[in-house]
Amino acid sequence: MIIFIDENDEGKRLDNFLTEITGCSRSKIQAAVKNGLALVNSMQKKSSYNLKENDRVEFELPDEKDLCIEPENIPLDIVYEDENMLVVNKPSGMLTHPTSLEKKGTLVNALLFRYGENLSDINGEFRRGILHRLDRNTSGLLMIAKNNRAHEFLASQIKQHTVVKKYRAIVKGAYKKDEDKIELPIGRNPKQPQKMCVTTDGKDSITLVKVLEHFGNDATYLELTLITGRTHQIRVHLSYKGHPVYNDSLYGAGQGKVKTEEQVLQSFHLEFTKPFSDEIICLEIEPDEKFQKVLNYYRNRRT
């Protein structure tokens, strides 16, 4: 197995990363790393090695049965599809791919049931077809590659930031600027590795903000355009500015007046070049049920 590290996995420990993508126990992974079954850029590293973007990880799994992911007949909301790729609308509450702790009910389980082996495997068996990710409780548009050539074509667009990704969010408080550009570097939180944070030694990160509706001092409806695509970028940037995404407990929002399952955030607009052509595909979806619930509450208060 050969995997290239992207910006979403940068900063993770080697053993934690391999545990996540293989489903093996951490102790088994650490033993494999110690025995030279995992190489980074053709060199043996310690389990504690912190991965860097573009690292080339080669890994030989002692027991292939650990890689078995069960296909599940879970409905897919397919927004676009051609012979090389598809775009799905991932619901809030669904993991994008399995982890060592959760191997069922994910988008990958659903994809395997519908497409079988007709999915790219560049990112390993646990991430078949996956080019980019959305957090469990963030809904919206995700590109899926059906083969490795399409994966490389689309991944190149993501890396070069030519894919247009727009999100809608409701945030706490009254956002003061009607339009804003947040330029704050983001890195992994050294004290809480599951979180990201604004840090001087982080990677350059840019989010464009546009106010769509004000709801007094309680909340604001925003459109957000990602210029870069760091892990948790929108959630970290908005939290740092004092306007965490509504109901985002991880980044300080707490539970608002309208209860929902975590952050009210949706990837609603996606624009990219169709694989092996010059055709531009532009897709948009309506607010999901969770998002509409919060919008309706605040809009109804004004009438």
C-alpha positions in Angstrom: 0.0 0.0 0.0 1.3 3.4 -1.0 -0.3 6.6 0.2 0.6 10.2 -0.3 -0.1 12.5 2.7 -2.4 15.5 2.0 -2.9 18.6 4.1 -5.7 17.0 6.0 -3.4 14.4 7.5 -0.4 16.6 7.9 0.8 16.7 11.6 -0.7 13.3 12.5 1.6 10.7 14.1 2.5 7.9 11.8 1.0 5.2 14.1 -2.3 7.1 14.5 -2.6 7.7 10.8 -2.0 4.0 9.9 -4.4 2.9 12.6 -7.1 5.2 11.1 -6.7 4.0 7.5 -6.2 0.3 8.2 -8.5 -0.5 11.1 -5.7 -2.4 12.9 -5.1 -1.9 16.6 -2.5 0.7 17.5 -0.3 -1.9 19.1 -0.2 -4.0 15.9 0.6 -0.9 13.9 3.4 0.1 16.3 4.9 -3.4 16.1 4.7 -3.2 12.3 6.4 0.2 12.2 9.2 -1.1 14.6 9.7 -4.1 12.3 10.2 -1.9 9.2 6.9 -2.6 7.6 6.1 1.1 7.3 8.4 3.5 5.4 8.1 7.2 4.9 9.9 8.5 1.8 11.7 5.1 1.6 13.1 5.5 5.2 12.1 3.8 8.4 10.6 6.2 11.0 9.4 6.0 14.6 5.7 5.6 15.4 5.8 9.1 16.8 6.9 10.7 13.5 4.7 13.6 12.6 3.6 13.4 8.9 4.2 16.2 6.5 2.3 17.0 3.3 3.4 15.0 0.3 5.1 12.4 2.4 5.1 9.0 0.6 4.0 6.3 3.1 4.6 2.7 2.1 3.0 0.1 4.4 2.8 -3.6 4.4 -0.1 -4.9 6.4 0.6 -8.1 8.3 -3.0 -9.3 8.2 -5.0 -8.3 5.1 -8.3 -9.2 6.7 -8.0 -6.0 8.8 -8.6 -4.0 5.6 -12.0 -5.6 4.9 -14.8 -2.9 4.8 -18.3 -4.2 4.5 -20.5 -2.8 1.7 -23.8 -1.5 3.0 -27.0 -0.7 1.2 -27.2 2.9 2.3 -29.0 5.3 0.0 -26.8 7.8 -1.8 -28.0 11.3 -2.9 -26.1 11.5 -6.2 -26.0 15.1 -7.6 -23.8 14.4 -10.6 -22.2 11.3 -12.2 -20.2 10.4 -15.3 -17.9 7.4 -16.3 -15.0 8.6 -14.1 -16.5 10.3 -11.1 -19.6 11.3 -9.1 -20.6 14.0 -6.7 -22.7 13.0 -3.7 -24.6 15.1 -1.2 -23.4 13.7 2.1 -25.9 14.0 5.0 -25.0 15.4 8.3 -24.1 12.7 10.9 -22.4 10.4 8.4 -18.6 9.8 8.5 -16.9 10.2 5.1 -14.9 7.1 5.6 -14.4 4.3 8.2 -11.9 4.7 11.0 -10.4 2.1 13.4 -13.3 2.7 15.7 -16.2 3.0 13.3 -16.3 0.7 10.2 -20.0 0.8 9.4 -22.5 3.4 8.2 -20.0 5.6 6.4 -20.1 7.0 2.9 -17.4 4.5 1.8 -19.6 1.6 3.0 -22.4 3.0 0.8 -20.1 3.5 -2.2 -18.7 0.0 -2.0 -22.2 -1.4 -2.1 -23.1 0.5 -5.3 -19.7 0.6 -7.1 -17.7 -2.4 -5.7 -14.1 -2.2 -6.9 -14.9 0.6 -9.4 -13.5 3.2 -7.0 -10.0 4.7 -6.8 -7.7 3.1 -4.2 -4.9 5.8 -4.1 -5.8 6.7 -0.5 -6.2 3.0 0.7 -9.0 0.6 1.3 -10.6 2.7 4.1 -10.9 5.7 1.7 -11.9 4.1 -1.6 -12.9 6.8 -4.0 -12.4 9.6 -1.5 -10.7 12.8 -2.8 -11.6 15.2 0.0 -13.6 15.1 3.2 -16.4 16.7 5.1 -16.6 16.5 8.9 -19.2 14.0 10.2 -21.7 16.8 11.0 -21.1 18.9 8.0 -23.4 18.1 5.1 -23.0 18.7 1.4 -21.2 18.1 -1.8 -18.2 15.7 -2.1 -16.4 14.5 -5.3 -15.8 10.7 -5.6 -13.3 9.2 -8.1 -14.2 5.9 -9.8 -10.6 5.2 -10.9 -7.0 6.3 -10.1 -6.6 8.4 -13.3 -9.6 10.4 -12.4 -8.5 10.6 -8.8 -5.2 12.1 -9.9 -6.9 14.5 -12.3 -9.3 15.9 -9.7 -6.7 15.8 -6.8 -4.5 18.1 -8.9 -7.3 20.6 -9.2 -7.8 20.5 -5.4 -4.1 21.0 -4.8 -3.9 23.9 -7.2 -7.0 25.5 -5.6 -8.9 25.6 -8.9 -11.9 23.8 -7.4 -14.5 26.4 -6.2 -16.0 25.3 -2.9 -18.6 27.4 -1.2 -20.3 26.8 2.1 -23.2 28.2 3.9 -23.1 28.6 7.7 -25.1 30.2 10.5 -22.7 31.6 13.1 -23.2 33.0 16.6 -23.4 36.8 17.0 -23.7 39.7 14.6 -20.9 39.5 12.0 -19.9 43.2 11.5 -18.4 43.2 8.0 -20.8 42.5 5.1 -17.7 41.1 3.3 -14.5 39.9 4.9 -11.3 38.1 4.0 -9.9 36.0 6.8 -6.1 35.2 6.4 -4.9 33.3 9.4 -2.5 30.4 9.5 -3.9 27.0 10.7 -2.1 24.1 12.3 -2.8 21.1 14.5 -3.5 22.0 18.1 -0.5 20.5 20.1 -2.6 20.0 23.2 -5.7 18.6 21.5 -4.6 16.7 18.3 -8.3 16.2 17.2 -8.6 20.0 16.9 -6.9 22.6 14.7 -6.0 26.1 15.7 -4.7 29.5 14.5 -1.0 29.4 15.1 2.0 31.3 13.8 3.7 28.2 12.5 0.6 26.9 10.7 -0.2 26.9 7.0 -1.5 29.9 5.1 -5.3 29.7 5.2 -7.8 32.0 3.4 -11.6 32.2 3.8 -13.8 34.7 2.1 -16.9 35.7 4.0 -20.1 37.3 2.7 -23.1 38.1 5.0 -26.4 36.9 3.6 -28.7 37.7 6.5 -28.5 39.3 9.9 -30.5 37.9 12.8 -30.0 40.8 15.3 -27.2 40.1 17.8 -28.0 36.4 18.0 -26.8 35.0 14.7 -25.7 35.7 11.1 -26.2 33.7 7.9 -23.0 33.5 5.9 -21.7 32.4 2.6 -18.0 31.2 2.8 -15.6 30.6 -0.1 -12.5 28.4 0.6 -9.4 29.7 -1.1 -7.4 27.1 0.7 -8.7 23.9 2.2 -7.2 23.2 5.6 -8.8 20.7 8.0 -11.7 22.5 10.0 -10.7 25.7 8.2 -14.1 27.5 8.3 -14.8 26.4 11.9 -11.4 27.5 13.2 -11.4 30.8 11.4 -14.9 31.8 12.5 -14.3 30.7 16.1 -11.1 32.8 16.2 -13.0 35.8 14.9 -15.5 35.4 17.8 -18.3 33.9 15.6 -18.2 30.1 15.9 -20.5 28.1 13.7 -23.9 27.7 15.4 -23.9 24.6 17.7 -20.3 23.7 17.1 -19.3 22.4 20.5 -15.7 21.5 19.4 -14.9 25.1 18.6 -16.7 26.9 21.4 -20.3 27.7 20.2 -22.2 25.6 22.7 -25.8 24.8 22.1 -27.9 27.7 20.7 -31.6 28.4 21.0 -32.3 25.9 18.2 -31.0 22.5 19.0 -29.3 20.6 16.2 -26.7 17.8 15.8 -23.6 19.9 16.1 -22.4 22.6 13.6 -24.9 24.2 11.1 -22.6 24.1 8.1 -23.1 22.9 4.6 -21.0 22.6 1.4 -23.6 23.8 -1.1 -21.6 24.9 -4.2 -18.9 22.9 -6.1 -17.2 23.9 -9.4 -14.6 21.8 -11.1 -13.3 20.7 -14.5 -14.7 17.3 -15.6 -12.0 14.7 -15.9 -10.1 14.5 -19.2 -12.0 17.5 -20.7 -12.3 21.2 -20.6 -15.9 21.2 -19.4 -16.7 23.1 -16.2 -19.2 21.4 -13.9 -21.0 23.7 -11.6 -23.3 22.2 -8.9 -25.5 23.7 -6.1 -27.9 22.2 -3.6 -30.6 23.7 -1.3 -30.2 24.0 2.5 -30.6 20.6 4.3 -33.2 20.0 7.0 -31.0 20.9 9.9 -29.9 24.2 8.2 -33.5 25.1 7.2 -34.7 24.5 10.8 -32.4 27.2 12.2 -33.1 29.6 9.3 -36.9 29.2 9.8 -36.6 29.9 13.5 -34.8 33.2 13.1 -36.8 34.3 10.0 -40.1 33.6 11.8 -39.0 35.7 14.8 -38.8 38.8 12.6 -42.4 38.4 11.3 
